[in-house]
């Protein structure tokens, strides 16, 4: 049996009263359509923190938030005794900024943001292109990784549409 080394050992020290509220975004995950709520709040997070940020800072901030989300979701899964439950929506929240990663020197119009939201929800729900396989990773990593994969698929499509056709560019 192979023991998988976790790169977020601090997550085992997180108490339930911290990890579960953070992973469910303070109870939003208990509402109907929790993934949509997590994505919506993540979209606001993107607009408030990431919009207009330089590429290097954008990538660093996104990576830090993704890393923290993996550990928090890992802890919450353990406390809830459930594997990637729908109520954990921190994964959608941290994935939304990745959807709008500016691979060129443009930002997205409101239509690009709406399209990005819709594309992300499609990829997150349907999990095509092998995204469903990424979800099989253990613990918080699997919980968050499928959403990040869905976000990368979204950003590739959005950026290609912007670069090739000028669609969705601000």
Secondary structure, DSSP 8 states (H G I E B T S, - for coil): ------S-GGGGG--HHHHHHHHTTTTGGGSSSHHHHHHHHHHHHIIIIITT--HHHHHHHHHHHHHHHHHHHHHHHHHHT-SS-TT--HHHHHHHHHHT--SSS--B-HHHHHHHHHHHHHHHHH-TTTHHHHTTSSHHHHHHHHHHHHHHHHHHHHHHHHHHH-TTB-
